[in-house]
Amino acid sequence: MYLSSILDVYIREIVAQTINSTQDMSFVLYTLYQLPDLPQGCILHSDQGSVYTSYAYQKSVKEKGITVSMSRKGTPTDNSN
């Protein structure tokens, strides 16, 4: 099982989440579409997995007015904070 979740670090709450048996584009896009309207300047941090670097995901994030932030390649500890 895969969990895709988005944590609002300001309020320390999960604001969107999806569980699925496969990690594909529809899985991560569904999580993204669950986000409420966000204020300008929000940043979404992820790793550099293929679903997060795909054109469809990058386009969807930008359409929501979100800035993308990604960990460095081969450095999973970037996401541990």
mmCIF file of the C-alpha atoms, coordinates in Angstrom:
data_MODEL
# 
_entry.id   MODEL 
# 
loop_
_atom_site.group_PDB 
_atom_site.id 
_atom_site.type_symbol 
_atom_site.label_atom_id 
_atom_site.label_alt_id 
_atom_site.label_comp_id 
_atom_site.label_asym_id 
_atom_site.label_entity_id 
_atom_site.label_seq_id 
_atom_site.pdbx_PDB_ins_code 
_atom_site.Cartn_x 
_atom_site.Cartn_y 
_atom_site.Cartn_z 
_atom_site.occupancy 
_atom_site.B_iso_or_equiv 
_atom_site.pdbx_formal_charge 
_atom_site.auth_seq_id 
_atom_site.auth_comp_id 
_atom_site.auth_asym_id 
_atom_site.auth_atom_id 
_atom_site.pdbx_PDB_model_num 
ATOM 1  C CA . MET A 1 1  ? 0.000  0.000  0.000   1.00 0.00 ? 1  MET A CA 1 
ATOM 2  C CA . TYR A 1 2  ? 1.103  3.547  -0.763  1.00 0.00 ? 2  TYR A CA 1 
ATOM 3  C CA . LEU A 1 3  ? 0.214  6.677  1.152   1.00 0.00 ? 3  LEU A CA 1 
ATOM 4  C CA . SER A 1 4  ? 0.295  10.060 -0.503  1.00 0.00 ? 4  SER A CA 1 
ATOM 5  C CA . SER A 1 5  ? -0.241 12.845 1.998   1.00 0.00 ? 5  SER A CA 1 
ATOM 6  C CA . ILE A 1 6  ? 0.283  16.580 2.208   1.00 0.00 ? 6  ILE A CA 1 
ATOM 7  C CA . LEU A 1 7  ? 1.161  18.049 5.586   1.00 0.00 ? 7  LEU A CA 1 
ATOM 8  C CA . ASP A 1 8  ? 0.558  21.712 6.336   1.00 0.00 ? 8  ASP A CA 1 
ATOM 9  C CA . VAL A 1 9  ? 3.597  22.410 8.499   1.00 0.00 ? 9  VAL A CA 1 
ATOM 10 C CA . TYR A 1 10 ? 2.117  25.692 9.753   1.00 0.00 ? 10 TYR A CA 1 
ATOM 11 C CA . ILE A 1 11 ? -0.914 24.089 11.390  1.00 0.00 ? 11 ILE A CA 1 
ATOM 12 C CA . ARG A 1 12 ? 0.742  20.640 11.656  1.00 0.00 ? 12 ARG A CA 1 
ATOM 13 C CA . GLU A 1 13 ? -2.185 18.797 10.085  1.00 0.00 ? 13 GLU A CA 1 
ATOM 14 C CA . ILE A 1 14 ? -2.601 16.499 7.103   1.00 0.00 ? 14 ILE A CA 1 
ATOM 15 C CA . VAL A 1 15 ? -4.675 18.515 4.613   1.00 0.00 ? 15 VAL A CA 1 
ATOM 16 C CA . ALA A 1 16 ? -4.905 15.873 1.846   1.00 0.00 ? 16 ALA A CA 1 
ATOM 17 C CA . GLN A 1 17 ? -4.300 12.133 1.699   1.00 0.00 ? 17 GLN A CA 1 
ATOM 18 C CA . THR A 1 18 ? -4.807 9.109  -0.518  1.00 0.00 ? 18 THR A CA 1 
ATOM 19 C CA . ILE A 1 19 ? -4.096 5.408  -0.018  1.00 0.00 ? 19 ILE A CA 1 
ATOM 20 C CA . ASN A 1 20 ? -3.737 3.062  -2.985  1.00 0.00 ? 20 ASN A CA 1 
ATOM 21 C CA . SER A 1 21 ? -2.133 -0.231 -3.954  1.00 0.00 ? 21 SER A CA 1 
ATOM 22 C CA . THR A 1 22 ? -0.173 1.412  -6.793  1.00 0.00 ? 22 THR A CA 1 
ATOM 23 C CA . GLN A 1 23 ? 1.781  4.630  -7.053  1.00 0.00 ? 23 GLN A CA 1 
ATOM 24 C CA . ASP A 1 24 ? 0.807  6.223  -10.351 1.00 0.00 ? 24 ASP A CA 1 
ATOM 25 C CA . MET A 1 25 ? -0.161 9.631  -11.699 1.00 0.00 ? 25 MET A CA 1 
ATOM 26 C CA . SER A 1 26 ? -3.836 9.420  -10.774 1.00 0.00 ? 26 SER A CA 1 
ATOM 27 C CA . PHE A 1 27 ? -2.839 8.515  -7.219  1.00 0.00 ? 27 PHE A CA 1 
ATOM 28 C CA . VAL A 1 28 ? -0.715 11.613 -6.601  1.00 0.00 ? 28 VAL A CA 1 
ATOM 29 C CA . LEU A 1 29 ? -2.935 13.935 -8.638  1.00 0.00 ? 29 LEU A CA 1 
ATOM 30 C CA . TYR A 1 30 ? -5.957 12.898 -6.580  1.00 0.00 ? 30 TYR A CA 1 
ATOM 31 C CA . THR A 1 31 ? -4.099 13.913 -3.421  1.00 0.00 ? 31 THR A CA 1 
ATOM 32 C CA . LEU A 1 32 ? -3.203 17.251 -4.987  1.00 0.00 ? 32 LEU A CA 1 
ATOM 33 C CA . TYR A 1 33 ? -6.792 17.902 -6.087  1.00 0.00 ? 33 TYR A CA 1 
ATOM 34 C CA . GLN A 1 34 ? -7.985 17.458 -2.486  1.00 0.00 ? 34 GLN A CA 1 
ATOM 35 C CA . LEU A 1 35 ? -6.106 20.565 -1.372  1.00 0.00 ? 35 LEU A CA 1 
ATOM 36 C CA . PRO A 1 36 ? -8.277 23.476 -0.295  1.00 0.00 ? 36 PRO A CA 1 
ATOM 37 C CA . ASP A 1 37 ? -7.709 26.911 -1.787  1.00 0.00 ? 37 ASP A CA 1 
ATOM 38 C CA . LEU A 1 38 ? -4.274 27.984 -0.656  1.00 0.00 ? 38 LEU A CA 1 
ATOM 39 C CA . PRO A 1 39 ? -2.795 31.416 -0.069  1.00 0.00 ? 39 PRO A CA 1 
ATOM 40 C CA . GLN A 1 40 ? -0.139 32.672 -2.468  1.00 0.00 ? 40 GLN A CA 1 
ATOM 41 C CA . GLY A 1 41 ? 3.434  31.612 -1.757  1.00 0.00 ? 41 GLY A CA 1 
ATOM 42 C CA . CYS A 1 42 ? 2.782  28.035 -0.622  1.00 0.00 ? 42 CYS A CA 1 
ATOM 43 C CA . ILE A 1 43 ? 5.614  25.558 -1.139  1.00 0.00 ? 43 ILE A CA 1 
ATOM 44 C CA . LEU A 1 44 ? 5.128  21.836 -1.745  1.00 0.00 ? 44 LEU A CA 1 
ATOM 45 C CA . HIS A 1 45 ? 8.186  19.700 -0.949  1.00 0.00 ? 45 HIS A CA 1 
ATOM 46 C CA . SER A 1 46 ? 8.672  16.176 -2.285  1.00 0.00 ? 46 SER A CA 1 
ATOM 47 C CA . ASP A 1 47 ? 11.353 13.792 -3.433  1.00 0.00 ? 47 ASP A CA 1 
ATOM 48 C CA . GLN A 1 48 ? 12.345 13.480 -7.094  1.00 0.00 ? 48 GLN A CA 1 
ATOM 49 C CA . GLY A 1 49 ? 10.247 10.415 -7.793  1.00 0.00 ? 49 GLY A CA 1 
ATOM 50 C CA . SER A 1 50 ? 8.958  9.967  -11.341 1.00 0.00 ? 50 SER A CA 1 
ATOM 51 C CA . VAL A 1 51 ? 5.376  10.910 -10.445 1.00 0.00 ? 51 VAL A CA 1 
ATOM 52 C CA . TYR A 1 52 ? 6.485  14.167 -8.805  1.00 0.00 ? 52 TYR A CA 1 
ATOM 53 C CA . THR A 1 53 ? 8.790  15.193 -11.649 1.00 0.00 ? 53 THR A CA 1 
ATOM 54 C CA . SER A 1 54 ? 6.261  14.355 -14.377 1.00 0.00 ? 54 SER A CA 1 
ATOM 55 C CA . TYR A 1 55 ? 4.866  17.070 -16.617 1.00 0.00 ? 55 TYR A CA 1 
ATOM 56 C CA . ALA A 1 56 ? 1.268  16.423 -15.480 1.00 0.00 ? 56 ALA A CA 1 
ATOM 57 C CA . TYR A 1 57 ? 2.108  16.793 -11.794 1.00 0.00 ? 57 TYR A CA 1 
ATOM 58 C CA . GLN A 1 58 ? 4.305  19.860 -12.287 1.00 0.00 ? 58 GLN A CA 1 
ATOM 59 C CA . LYS A 1 59 ? 1.585  21.510 -14.385 1.00 0.00 ? 59 LYS A CA 1 
ATOM 60 C CA . SER A 1 60 ? -1.113 20.758 -11.802 1.00 0.00 ? 60 SER A CA 1 
ATOM 61 C CA . VAL A 1 61 ? 0.996  22.152 -8.951  1.00 0.00 ? 61 VAL A CA 1 
ATOM 62 C CA . LYS A 1 62 ? 1.709  25.361 -10.873 1.00 0.00 ? 62 LYS A CA 1 
ATOM 63 C CA . GLU A 1 63 ? -1.975 25.763 -11.787 1.00 0.00 ? 63 GLU A CA 1 
ATOM 64 C CA . LYS A 1 64 ? -2.723 25.810 -8.071  1.00 0.00 ? 64 LYS A CA 1 
ATOM 65 C CA . GLY A 1 65 ? -0.139 28.568 -7.603  1.00 0.00 ? 65 GLY A CA 1 
ATOM 66 C CA . ILE A 1 66 ? 2.187  26.380 -5.554  1.00 0.00 ? 66 ILE A CA 1 
ATOM 67 C CA . THR A 1 67 ? 5.999  26.558 -5.674  1.00 0.00 ? 67 THR A CA 1 
ATOM 68 C CA . VAL A 1 68 ? 7.713  23.168 -6.069  1.00 0.00 ? 68 VAL A CA 1 
ATOM 69 C CA . SER A 1 69 ? 10.606 22.170 -3.810  1.00 0.00 ? 69 SER A CA 1 
ATOM 70 C CA . MET A 1 70 ? 12.420 18.858 -4.164  1.00 0.00 ? 70 MET A CA 1 
ATOM 71 C CA . SER A 1 71 ? 15.107 17.019 -2.262  1.00 0.00 ? 71 SER A CA 1 
ATOM 72 C CA . ARG A 1 72 ? 18.513 16.511 -3.815  1.00 0.00 ? 72 ARG A CA 1 
ATOM 73 C CA . LYS A 1 73 ? 19.022 13.323 -5.822  1.00 0.00 ? 73 LYS A CA 1 
ATOM 74 C CA . GLY A 1 74 ? 20.126 10.399 -3.679  1.00 0.00 ? 74 GLY A CA 1 
ATOM 75 C CA . THR A 1 75 ? 19.553 12.301 -0.432  1.00 0.00 ? 75 THR A CA 1 
ATOM 76 C CA . PRO A 1 76 ? 16.354 10.980 1.176   1.00 0.00 ? 76 PRO A CA 1 
ATOM 77 C CA . THR A 1 77 ? 17.287 12.613 4.490   1.00 0.00 ? 77 THR A CA 1 
ATOM 78 C CA . ASP A 1 78 ? 16.321 15.973 2.929   1.00 0.00 ? 78 ASP A CA 1 
ATOM 79 C CA . ASN A 1 79 ? 12.711 14.902 3.500   1.00 0.00 ? 79 ASN A CA 1 
ATOM 80 C CA . SER A 1 80 ? 13.149 13.804 7.105   1.00 0.00 ? 80 SER A CA 1 
ATOM 81 C CA . ASN A 1 81 ? 12.472 17.166 8.737   1.00 0.00 ? 81 ASN A CA 1 
# 
